[in-house]
């Protein structure tokens, strides 16, 4: 999931999310947004300049507002669901 950083999350809150919910949380900036029907694909540049691709389904509450290039964000995902593809 991607969240806007309008209200910065404190380091303590991030640590709590990571520990209690077994979630990964990283800061980034939207580089590109591509609407592809059922999903929106985001290319996000993380604070270490690594770029990741996030695919978010366009379904349900909160998924009806896309983010634009240049917006700061948090990328959050369940640690069990991570897939690293070397390429």
C-alpha positions as CSV (number, residue, x, y, z in Angstrom):
1,X,0.0,0.0,0.0
2,X,1.1,3.6,-0.6
3,X,0.3,6.4,1.8
4,X,0.8,10.1,1.4
5,X,3.2,11.7,3.8
6,X,1.0,14.8,4.6
7,X,1.2,13.9,8.2
8,X,4.6,12.5,8.9
9,X,4.8,9.3,10.9
10,X,7.1,9.4,13.9
11,X,10.0,7.0,14.2
12,X,8.3,5.5,17.2
13,X,5.1,4.9,15.2
14,X,7.1,3.4,12.4
15,X,8.9,1.0,14.8
16,X,5.5,0.0,16.3
17,X,4.0,-0.7,12.8
18,X,7.1,-2.8,11.9
19,X,7.2,-4.8,15.1
20,X,3.5,-5.3,16.0
21,X,2.2,-6.0,12.5
22,X,5.3,-7.5,10.9
23,X,5.2,-4.8,8.2
24,X,7.9,-3.2,6.1
25,X,7.7,0.6,5.9
26,X,9.9,2.8,3.7
27,X,9.9,6.4,2.6
28,X,9.9,7.4,-1.1
29,X,8.8,9.7,-3.8
30,X,6.5,8.9,-6.7
31,X,8.4,9.0,-10.0
32,X,5.7,7.7,-12.3
33,X,2.0,6.7,-12.1
34,X,0.4,4.5,-14.7
35,X,-3.3,3.6,-14.6
36,X,-3.8,0.2,-16.2
37,X,-7.5,-0.4,-15.6
38,X,-7.9,-2.8,-12.6
39,X,-4.5,-1.6,-11.1
40,X,-2.4,1.5,-10.9
41,X,1.4,1.0,-11.2
42,X,3.7,3.3,-9.3
43,X,7.4,3.7,-9.8
44,X,8.8,5.0,-6.5
45,X,12.3,6.2,-5.7
46,X,13.3,5.3,-2.1
47,X,15.5,7.5,0.0
48,X,18.6,5.5,-1.0
49,X,17.7,6.2,-4.7
50,X,16.6,2.6,-5.3
51,X,13.5,2.5,-7.6
52,X,10.7,0.0,-6.9
53,X,7.5,-0.8,-8.7
54,X,4.3,-1.0,-6.7
55,X,1.1,-2.4,-8.1
56,X,-2.0,-1.3,-6.3
57,X,-5.5,-2.6,-7.1
58,X,-8.1,0.0,-8.0
59,X,-10.7,-1.5,-5.7
60,X,-12.3,-0.6,-2.4
61,X,-12.1,2.3,-0.1
62,X,-9.0,4.5,-0.4
63,X,-8.0,3.3,-3.9
64,X,-10.0,5.9,-5.7
65,X,-7.3,8.6,-5.5
66,X,-4.1,8.2,-7.4
67,X,-0.8,9.9,-6.4
68,X,1.1,12.1,-8.8
69,X,4.8,12.3,-9.7
70,X,6.8,14.2,-7.1
71,X,4.6,13.4,-4.1
72,X,6.2,12.0,-1.0
73,X,4.9,8.7,0.2
74,X,5.3,5.7,2.5
75,X,5.4,2.3,1.0
76,X,4.0,-0.3,3.4
77,X,3.7,-4.1,2.9
78,X,3.4,-7.2,5.0
79,X,6.8,-8.8,5.4
80,X,5.4,-12.2,4.4
81,X,4.3,-10.9,1.0
82,X,7.6,-9.4,-0.2
83,X,9.0,-10.7,-3.5
84,X,12.4,-9.6,-4.7
85,X,13.1,-10.0,-8.4
86,X,16.7,-9.6,-9.6
87,X,17.0,-8.3,-13.0
